[in-house]
Amino acid sequence: MKTRPGICARKRRFGSEADAMAVARDAAVTLRVYRCALCRDYHLTRRTKGMRLPR
């Protein structure tokens, strides 16, 4: 998934995958964690089409 710079700047950033996973687990909707190619931090997304989901 490619994230544009403007979108990346507006998203919440997590310094570790574990921090992002903790927030994703507690969310009311299904969220997936991914590492951003621009900022190298972790973001959350609701998009799962074509993505591998964690076990």
C-alpha positions as CSV (number, residue, x, y, z in Angstrom):
1,M,0.0,0.0,0.0
2,K,1.4,3.4,-1.0
3,T,0.6,6.3,1.2
4,R,0.8,9.8,-0.1
5,P,2.7,12.4,2.0
6,G,-0.4,14.4,2.7
7,I,-2.3,11.4,3.9
8,C,0.7,10.1,6.0
9,A,1.0,13.5,7.8
10,R,-2.7,13.3,8.9
11,K,-2.6,9.8,10.2
12,R,-1.8,8.8,13.7
13,R,1.7,7.3,14.0
14,F,2.9,4.5,16.3
15,G,6.6,4.0,17.1
16,S,6.2,0.2,17.4
17,E,4.0,-2.5,15.9
18,A,3.0,-3.6,19.4
19,D,1.6,-0.2,20.2
20,A,-0.4,-0.1,17.0
21,M,-1.7,-3.6,17.5
22,A,-2.9,-2.7,21.0
23,V,-5.0,0.1,19.6
24,A,-6.3,-2.0,16.8
25,R,-7.4,-4.8,19.2
26,D,-9.4,-2.3,21.3
27,A,-11.1,-0.6,18.3
28,A,-14.8,-1.0,17.5
29,V,-14.0,-1.8,13.8
30,T,-11.5,-4.3,12.3
31,L,-8.1,-2.5,11.8
32,R,-4.9,-3.7,10.3
33,V,-1.4,-2.5,11.2
34,Y,1.1,-1.6,8.4
35,R,4.5,0.0,8.2
36,C,4.5,3.2,6.2
37,A,7.1,3.5,3.5
38,L,7.4,7.2,3.9
39,C,7.8,7.8,7.7
40,R,8.8,4.3,8.6
41,D,6.3,4.3,11.6
42,Y,3.2,2.2,11.9
43,H,-0.3,3.3,10.8
44,L,-3.7,1.7,11.0
45,T,-6.1,1.0,8.2
46,R,-9.5,-0.5,7.7
47,R,-8.6,-1.7,4.2
48,T,-8.1,-5.4,3.9
49,K,-8.7,-6.2,0.3
50,G,-5.7,-8.1,-1.1
51,M,-3.8,-7.8,2.2
52,R,-2.7,-10.7,4.4
53,L,-4.4,-10.6,7.8
54,P,-2.5,-11.5,10.9
55,R,-3.4,-14.9,12.4
